[in-house]
Each structure stands twice: as structure tokens, then as C-alpha cells.
Amino acid sequence: MQGPSGIGKSDLALRLIEIGGILVADDQVDLSVGAGKLIANSPKSLLCKLEVRGLGIIEFPTIQNVPLSIVVDLVQKERVPRFPELEYLQILNVCIRRLFLSPFESSCAIKIKSAVKNLWKENYK
């Protein structure tokens, strides 16, 4: 996920963790390329840490060396397309699917989980 400060990245991360997601990193992620895929890792200084507004820094289990399958741009609700065209980003010479979602919609975490699941099915049939 990416977006400006205060857009709701950490809040959405908490909701994703609640439905079975595992934290990679908060605020920054180290990206590398392996076998033609983007690989995400937490910088060592941020490992297992998530800033939770109102509570401070909370520790969570993390996962490392995660193949990145999708980038979610967090935007205001009115900027989310109803019927989006397929969009891609080029990061470190790797093409990756891009979505625009509103983080505070109650369905946002489920939308991300569904998008990742469907993309995985498309790529690994």
C-alpha cells in the first residue's frame, strides 16, 4: 500500500492483519528483484513494528522475502474508479498490477484480499 501521510495505511494494515494478513513493514519497505519478481522486506530498524495512531508503536509478527503481486494506491473515495481499467507500475524494471482504493471503506481489506487471491489464480493456474 502506498499513499500520503494520514491516509490510513496503518489502519488498513491492522484490518488486513485481523483477516489473516501478516505485516511486512510499516512506513518503508525494501524492494529487490529475484527471479523476475519484486521481493519486499522490512528495513531492520522497522522489523515487527507498526505505528498505531492512539496507541504508539506496537509489535506484530512479520514476514520477509515476500513476492509483491499488487500495489494499492490509497486515495479519497471519490478517486476510486467504479470499473477500473487494468493499470500497471514499473518498479525496478518489473511490471506490477496497480489498484486505487479508499482505505476507510469497510470493505477495503476484503477488496485487497480478493484482488491478491484472484491475481494469484490468474498467474498460477
Secondary structure, DSSP 8 states (H G I E B T S, - for coil): -B-STTSSHHHHHHHHHHTT--B--SS--EEEEETTEEEEE--GGGTTEEEETTTEEEE--B--SEE--EEEEE--GGGS-SS---EEEEETTEEEEEEEE-TTSTTHHHHHHHHHHHHHHHH--
